Amino acid sequence: MAERRILEISDVRVSFGGARILRGVELAVRQEQIVCLIGANGAGKTTLLRTIAGLERPDSGKITAFGRDITGARPRAILTLGLSMVPEAGRVFSDMTVMENLLMGAYLRTDKRETGKDLERCFEYFPVLEKRRQQTAGSLSGGERQMLAVSRALMSRPRLLMMDEPSSGLAPIMVSMLGNMVGEVNRTGISVLLVEQNAEMALKVAHYGYVLERGRVPLEGPTGELHVNRKVQAAYLGLME
């Protein structure tokens, strides 16, 4: 696997209303790598993703993507660079059809032929979306909306796909399908930053992992090592120390 770092988070600190949410986070994603970030609810995981995506501004620190400083950059500029985010809870445009949602994901693209290929690939990942292509997104089940949110992000043809709690609210069989899809996406050359409370799934899918606790990263390493770490097992895998 290539060692080039495509995303680097250096000493990033973020506060809201005087409360410090991120306290000097350090994190990196390498080319063609799946990295997971696990942690309890309220640890700051979503805040970190939103800060990378340009939706929140850091108090201090530096964010570099593909060799460029994107600290505090606008979301459109970050998306254009090749970073795409799947928001928490499968947020979609409820009044638009499935097809309209997917094409919204490609609104910055002008390569119609390649866009069509990516559309077909999304239907291969999630065949149910092709069957629902003319339905409004608001009529889909929770699992189907999550599939649509992931596919919409893929339609931008990202170099780095950032996913915020994609397994939230999904049935176990859907979680397994999602994990397989993340692996398939990665095999096409797309790097993935997977933020999850479902540590079991995340550690199985990812190559490298970080643990976020109260805005800090006290532990990181290859996911095989984290999976057998007693503290991780006790705190996130439901196993006794």
N, C-alpha and C positions, 0 to 999 in steps of 0.2 A: 504493500500500500504506500502511496506517495506520502512524503513527509511534509510537503508544503502546507503551511498554515493558511487557510483561506479566511478564517475569522479569529480575531484575537480580542479578548476583553481584558483590559488592564486596569486594576484598582478602581473599578466603577462603583460610584456611590450615588444613591438616589434617595431623595426625601419627599414626603408629602405632608403638608401642614405641620412642619416641624418634626415629624417622626421619620427617623432614618429607616428606610426599607432595605436598601442594599448597602453593605458595609465593606466595600473594597473587594468586589468580586473579581476573580481571575479565572478565565476559561478560554479554551481554544478548540477549534474544529479544523481538522486537516482535510485535505482534498480526498474525496470519495470515501469519507468516513461517516459512520452514524455515531453521534455523541448523544447520550441521554443526560438529562438533569433531573434528579429525583429529589423529593422533599415533601414535607407535610404541607397541608393547606396553610397559606399565610407566610410561607418561608421567603417569598419574593420571586418565585419562578416566573409568573406572568409579567411582573414588573420588569424583569430582566429582558424578556422577549420583546416587550413593548418598547423598551429603551433601545434595543438593537434595531428595531424596525422604524425608529424615528418618531414613535407616538408619545414618548416621554423623553425629557431632557435630563441628562445626568448632572449632578452637582459638580462632579469631578471625575477624572479617569479618562480613558481613551478606548475607542472602539475602532478597529481596523478590519476592513473586509476587502479581500482580493488586492491587498497592498495599498488601499486608500483609507485615509482617515475619514470615517463617517460619523464621528461623534457629533450629535446634535443636528445631523443632516435631515432634510425633509423626507417624508416617507416615499414620495414619488421618485426621488433621486436614488434612494436605497433599493426600491423595487427595480428600477432601470438597471442598476448594477448587477442584479441577479439574485437578490434575497427576497423570498416570498414567505408570507406567514399565514398559517392556518389558525384562525382565532379560536379561542375557547368556546365550547358548547355548540360547535357546528353552525356558527352564524352565517346565514345566507340571506339573499334578497327575497323575502317571502312572497311578494306580489309578482315576481318575475318567474318565468318558466325555468325548468332545469337547463334547457339549452341557452336561454338568455343569461343565466348565471354563469355558465361555462364560458360563453363568449366574453362576458365582462372580465373574466380572468385574463383574457388575451387582448384587452383593449389597447395596450401599448405596442402590439405586434403588427407588422405589415406583411409578414411572410405567410400568405393565405394557405399555400400548399402544405407547409410544415405545421401550421395551426390545425389543419384538417387531420394530419397524421396524429398529432397530440390528442385531438378529440377522440379519435378511434382508440388510442391507447387507454384513455380514461374509461371508455366503455368496456375495454378488455379487463381492466382492473375491477370495475364495478358494473357488470352487465345490467343490473336493475336500473341504472340511470338512463340507459338507452331506451328501456321500456317506458320510463317516466319522462322522457325528454320534453314532452309538450304539457306536462302537468306543472302547476305552480309549485314553487319550492316549499311554500307554507303547508301544502297538503301531504308532504312526505313524512315518514316516520322519523324519529330522532336519529336512528342509525343511518337512514338514507340521507338525511341532511348533513350528517358528518361526512359521508362519502362525497357528497356534492361539494362541501367546503374544501376537502382535500383536493378533489379534481379541479376545482376552480383555481386553486393555488398552482397546481401543476400546469395549467394552461398558460401561465406566464413564462413557461420553460425556465424555471429557476436553476441557478447553480448551487444554491443552498436553500433547502426547504426547512422552515422552522414551524414546528407543530406544537400547539399549546393544549395539553391535556386531551389528545384526540380520542382516548378510550373512555372518557367520562360519560357515564350513563349508558354505555353499550353492554349488550348481553355478552357472555363469555365467548360464544361462537363468533360474534362480530369483532371482539377484541383480537381473537386469533387471526381472523381474516385481515384485520388492520395491520397486525404485526407482519404478516406475510407480504402485504402490499408495500410496507415501508422497505422491506428487504429487496423487493423487486425494483422499486424506484431507485434505490441506492445502486443496484447492479447496472443501471443505465448510466451511471456516472454522476448522479446528483448526490451531494452531501446532505446530511440530515441532522438537525438539532432537535431532539425529541424531548419535550418537557412533559413529565408524567408523575402522577401520584401512584399509578400502577407500576410499582417498582419491578415486580416479577416479569411483566411483559417487556418493560423497557430494558432491563438488564439482559434479557434473552436476545433482543433484537440488535442492540447497540454493540459497538466495538469498544467504546471507552465511556466512562461515566463520571459524573460529578454529583456530590451530595450537597444540597443547599440547606442550611439551617440558620434561621434568624438573620438572613441577609449575608451570610458568609459561606465559604466553601471549606469545610474542615477536612474533607476527604475526597479523593479522586483516584482513578486508576483504571486499568483494563476491567471490563465488566465481569470477566471470570473471577477476578480477585475480589471485586466488590460483592459478588453473589455469595461468596463463602466467608466474608468478613462478619464477625459475630455482632458487631454494632449495627451493621446494615441489616442483618437477618432479624435482630431483635426489634429494630425501629421500623423497618419498612417491609419485611417479608413475613411477619407474623410468627417468627420462630423465637424460641427462648434462648437467651444468652447462656 
